[in-house]
Amino acid sequence: MPTYILGVSMSNHDRSAALMKDGEIISAISEERLDRRKKSDGFYAKNDREIVLPPLASITYVLQQSGIELNQVDFLVCGRSIKSCKKELLKYVPIGKEKVIEADIPSHHLMHAYSAYGVSPFYESAVLVIDEQGHHVGDGRFEKVTLYHSKDSKLELIKSFYGDTNNLSLGMFYDIFAALIGLSEAGVPSAGKLMGLAPYGKKREYWGSLLDISRNGDIHINLARLDAFFSNILPFRKGMEEKSINSIQDFLYKYVPVDWNTQLAFDLAFKAQEELEKAIEAISLLLMGLTDSNNLSYAGGVALNCTANSKFKSHGWEDVFIQPAATDDGVAIGLCYYCWIERLGRKKSCQLFNPFLGKSYSNDEICSSIDKLGLLKYAVTVNPSESGAAFLGEEKVVGWFQGGSEWGPRALGARSILASPVQPLVVDKINKNIKYRESFRPFGVSIVPEEHSKIFEKNTYVKSLSPYMLNLAKAKGVLKEVRHVDGTVRFQEVKKEVQPLYFSLIKNVGDIIGVNAVLNTSFNVMGEPLVETPEDAVRQFLLSNIDVLIIGNYCIEKDKIPEKDILSLKKSLFDSSAVNLMRLVMSLEAAGFSNEALTLLEEHTIDLEDWNNRDKEMYYSFMLRQALKKNEQYKKKSQVEVYRNELMKMMNYPTGASLVLEAMEHSNDKNDVEIATLLSGVANQYDAYKFFKSLYSNKK
């Protein structure tokens, strides 16, 4: 009888499930792919009892995909960051208590370590985990960096470093910079955006070091030191000049974030990346010295920083493997390997990790999804690799949906948006017209192995990172249209034996454009996660400006569908999605697409009575910012006052207060300007505003 192990990651972000059969991962998926909410967090994290629900949809998915029932699972291994989760899991998952395993705390980093090492191509390997925070261990301390080593499957702890409120983790450090540059995604600071912005900056010699590296290898990042740094650079919020910084959230309360599209923001991003790379190098060399290993396995959220990862070879590592789902979703796989190796005493294999762990949908299922929206009459059957290459040769943007979905955040040719990498201004086209992303954000390419010498300047890339879009290299002029500002390109190497259809597509494209490569970005728009099902793909295709959808053996060209049909479908598809309208609006605004955000709001019927306070606050904040910018449609003073007053009714924290005060300072009413100063220290602003307003009126 086979042994089944179910790994369940229950962190308050990036929940996931993975299923192992006899030591091999046969299915895995992140909850966000199924509930269609990026990072799959929110409602369960806002409860007084701090309830975190298990990823029930993911659990059901991996069991169904593998054709087994929950009672056939031999072990369910659960884990989350910060605290224990076994008790909560047993409330929601109908499985015998004797089958449920949770490792002793602290073990969050151990599960990250197994997530990388377990599927790495190494028996012997040093293992590194760096993230924002793992388990809390008392006295305010938490896991921040952990070093392991394995000579034969079981991991040996080498060294642990703990953070606290005065000694931040590298993940926290990077997040603070992202937040203060106004870079976020799904409501949290975006490390990926900060990494993409960093090459636009330059070093400012008078900015001193922000971290200390101790003799034992610990990285010290002090809150007060960061506060002193930003106090000389960023503007304070009204009345916050003397505020003490006691947590990372306090930075946003004290300082006004800088616009990302400024030289100051570029240089701050450069600084953050420089400090991060310095710290990682010190940790990397320490680990190498302590283990005398040539191989590195690496996981944790910081491990997705491709720029830093590209330096590992220069540190002296011969090969490096990074868990493709390096954040907490990857922990589900680590939980399985922990059970297999430490609890059952088994060995791991060293075969190439196949990240295509999602379900493959049949052409009948795809046909049904197309037909549900009345689009079957516009769909034709094609040879996907031949037709896809022809469209890319015509400089069309193609939505590509084939086979089982990828594990991790990077599109790898199963759920991808594709374009020709030699098409003029292709990066601007996709950023501005399809993804609605910040203009500085780069794209990756998928290539075939024999194309390296033609595309890249030197063979300095790390071999085991190549299949997973985690490699970075300096590109030659043939890829000048997709090179980042620093001359690099992130790339994925596609092997014929793993992805025969995608490999064939790239070769066919090469016959047309002269280089065996395609621009490859994730198939997700309008604030949704990467598409999972055929229904997701068709919806995203219609909601976006993608030219062509090739899904299974079917092809739909956008310009063959009457515009009136597309418009009628768009609103119903958006309304039926899990996308939060105001989060999307705020995201568009932050990326520089305020007009598109206004248009999106105008296309929807706004009924604020049915909205929660957070969405209302975002709505009034956005509309007030547009009014202050004196957009023609919203510049009337009465509109400013309406948005300002409504916002004041619900503002209880300084970020919104600052915007209200700015609006009052622009008022033609001298009293409002004076009241603004008084309001800076008042919590219930609208009541205070009315009170002080009446005082001034009576004074007259």
Buried (B, 14 or more C-beta within 10 A) or exposed (E): EEBBBBBBBBBBBBBBBBBBBEBBBBBBBBBBBBBBBBBBBBEBEEEEEEBBBBBBBBBEBBBEBBEBEBEEBBBBBBBBBBEBBBEBBBEEBEBEEEBBBBBEBBBBBBBBBBBBBBBBBBBBBBBBBBBBBBBBEEEEBBBBBBBBBBEEBBBEEBBBBBBBEEBBBBBBBBBBBBBBBBBBBBBBBBBBBBBBBBBBBEEEEEBEEBBEBEEEBBBBBBBEBBBEBBEEBBEBBBBBEEBEBEEBEBBBBBBBBBEBBEEBBBBBBBBBBBBBBBBBBBBBBBBBEBBEBBBBBBBBBBBBBBBBBBBBBEBEBEBBBBBBBBBBBBBBBBBBBBBBBBEEEBEBEEEEBBBBBBBEBEEEBBBBBBEEBEBBEBBEEBBBBEBBBBBBBEBBBBBBBBBBBBBBBBBBBBBBBBBBBBBEEBBEBBBBEBBBBBEBBBBBBBBBEEBBEBBBEEEBBBBBBBBBBBBBBBBBEBBEBBBBBEBBBBBBBBBBEBBEBBBBBBBBBBEBBEBBBBBBBBBBBBBBBBBBBBBBBBBBBBBBBBBBBBBBBBBBBBEEBEEEBBEEBBEEBBEEBBBBBBBBBBBBBBBBBBEBBBEBBEEEEEEEEEBEEBBBBBBBBBBBBBBBEEBEEBEEEEBBBBBBBBBBBBBEEBBBBBBBBBBBEBBEEEBBBEBBEBBBEBEBBBEBBEEBBEEBEEEE
